């Protein structure tokens, strides 16, 4: 079940902290944490960043995925995103079921940690899934890795192909991976 609440409350709960523990770590009053979480008081961005840092979380901006639709030759509809995204572990390798559509795919539970089941489930979702279903489960990197093995109608394969081509890195220059100093004491001065 997802954790809901303010961003501060979610970060605190994910970190397994009480309001008192967060207040101590962030050097603020527990009553302020309570007011921020309840919406009675609005923290500045700097305060939010400081509180999240105390929970060992970062505030990040993630581009929203927008879906458009396409039509199959048989009149069916499918959905295509404007970009690929990541689904964090362990969610991208979870055991899943189609709660609202148990009749699709012929099995009750799919184990996404098993490549063959991931191929089957991704194929099923790209053909029959709604955007929110696809976005919850389909990880961009894992999709690129299984792309050739998916069983997809030609229209869907063609619609998703530009995303796959742009994500697979082929044709890009070789990236140099370098180690950056952790702190200035160990770097060049």
C-alpha positions in Angstrom: 0.0 0.0 0.0 1.5 3.4 -1.0 2.4 5.9 1.8 0.3 9.1 1.4 0.6 12.5 3.0 2.7 15.5 2.6 6.2 15.1 1.0 7.7 15.6 4.5 5.5 13.0 6.0 6.2 10.5 3.3 9.9 11.0 3.5 9.8 10.7 7.3 7.7 7.5 7.3 9.8 5.9 4.5 12.9 6.6 6.7 11.1 5.0 9.7 11.3 8.1 11.7 8.9 9.6 14.2 8.2 13.4 14.1 10.4 13.8 17.2 13.3 11.9 15.6 13.0 14.0 12.4 12.8 17.2 14.5 16.0 16.2 16.4 17.9 15.3 13.2 16.8 18.5 11.5 17.3 20.7 14.6 13.8 22.0 14.6 10.7 21.7 16.8 8.5 18.6 16.6 5.5 21.0 16.6 6.8 22.5 13.3 7.0 19.1 11.8 3.4 18.4 12.8 2.3 21.7 11.4 4.1 21.1 8.0 2.7 17.6 7.7 -0.9 18.7 8.5 -0.8 21.6 6.2 -1.4 24.2 8.9 2.0 25.8 8.1 3.8 26.0 4.7 7.6 25.4 4.8 9.9 27.2 2.4 11.7 25.2 -0.2 14.9 25.5 1.8 13.1 24.0 4.9 11.7 21.2 2.8 15.2 20.4 1.5 16.7 20.5 5.0 14.0 18.2 6.4 14.3 15.7 3.5 18.1 15.7 3.9 17.5 14.7 7.6 15.5 11.7 6.3 18.3 10.8 3.8 15.9 11.7 0.9 16.3 14.1 -2.0 13.8 16.4 -3.6 13.8 15.7 -7.4 12.1 17.0 -10.4 10.9 14.2 -12.7 9.4 14.9 -16.1 5.8 13.8 -16.3 5.1 11.0 -18.8 2.4 11.9 -21.3 0.6 9.2 -23.3 -1.0 9.4 -26.7 -3.1 6.7 -28.3 -2.9 4.7 -31.5 -5.3 2.4 -33.3 -4.8 -1.2 -34.2 -6.0 -2.6 -37.5 -8.8 -4.4 -35.7 -10.1 -1.1 -34.2 -8.5 -1.6 -30.8 -6.7 1.2 -29.0 -3.2 1.2 -27.5 -1.2 3.8 -25.7 2.3 5.2 -26.3 4.3 7.4 -24.0 6.4 10.4 -25.0 9.4 9.1 -23.1 10.6 6.1 -21.2 11.0 6.1 -17.4 12.4 4.0 -14.6 10.5 1.9 -12.1 12.7 1.5 -9.0 13.8 -1.8 -7.6 12.2 -3.8 -6.1 9.0 -2.7 -7.8 10.3 -3.4 -11.3 11.0 -7.0 -10.3 7.8 -7.4 -8.2 5.2 -10.1 -8.4 2.1 -8.5 -10.0 -1.5 -9.2 -10.9 -4.0 -7.4 -13.0 -6.5 -6.7 -10.2 -9.1 -5.1 -12.5 -8.5 -7.4 -15.5 -7.9 -10.9 -14.2 -9.1 -12.5 -17.5 -6.2 -11.0 -19.4 -3.1 -13.1 -19.9 -4.3 -16.4 -18.5 -2.4 -16.3 -15.2 -3.1 -14.9 -11.8 0.3 -13.6 -10.8 3.3 -12.6 -12.9 6.8 -12.6 -11.5 8.7 -9.8 -13.1 12.0 -11.0 -11.7 11.8 -13.8 -14.3 12.6 -12.6 -17.8 10.2 -14.9 -19.6 7.3 -13.7 -17.4 8.4 -10.1 -17.8 8.3 -10.5 -21.5 4.8 -11.9 -21.4 3.5 -9.3 -19.0 5.1 -6.4 -20.9 3.6 -7.7 -24.1 0.2 -7.9 -22.5 0.4 -4.4 -21.0 1.6 -2.7 -24.2 -1.3 -4.3 -26.1 -4.1 -4.0 -23.5 -2.9 -1.8 -20.7 -4.0 1.7 -19.7 -1.4 4.4 -19.3 -1.5 4.2 -15.5 -1.0 0.4 -15.6 1.9 0.7 -18.0 3.6 3.4 -16.1 3.4 1.4 -12.8 5.2 -1.6 -14.1 7.1 -1.1 -17.4 10.7 0.0 -16.6 12.4 1.7 -19.6 15.8 -0.1 -19.3 14.1 -3.5 -18.8 11.8 -2.8 -21.8 14.8 -2.1 -24.1 16.4 -5.3 -22.9 13.4 -7.5 -23.8 12.1 -5.5 -26.8 13.0 -8.0 -29.5 11.2 -10.8 -27.6 7.9 -9.0 -27.0 4.9 -10.3 -29.0 3.3 -7.1 -30.3 1.2 -6.1 -33.2 3.0 -4.2 -36.0 1.3 -0.9 -35.1 2.5 -1.0 -31.5 6.0 -2.0 -32.4 6.3 0.8 -34.9 4.8 3.4 -32.4 7.2 2.5 -29.6 10.3 1.9 -31.8 11.6 5.5 -31.7 11.6 5.4 -27.9 13.5 2.1 -27.9 16.0 3.4 -30.5 16.7 6.6 -28.6 17.1 4.7 -25.3 19.4 1.9 -26.4 22.5 4.1 -26.7 23.7 2.6 -30.0 25.2 5.2 -32.2 26.0 7.5 -29.3 29.7 8.2 -28.6 31.5 6.1 -26.0 31.0 7.6 -22.5 34.1 8.0 -20.3 33.3 7.1 -16.7 35.6 8.9 -14.3 35.8 9.0 -10.5 35.1 12.3 -9.0 36.8 13.1 -5.6 34.4 12.7 -2.7 35.6 15.9 -1.1 38.0 18.7 -1.8 40.6 17.4 0.7 41.4 14.5 -1.6 41.2 16.4 -4.9 43.7 18.6 -6.7 44.3 21.8 -5.0 
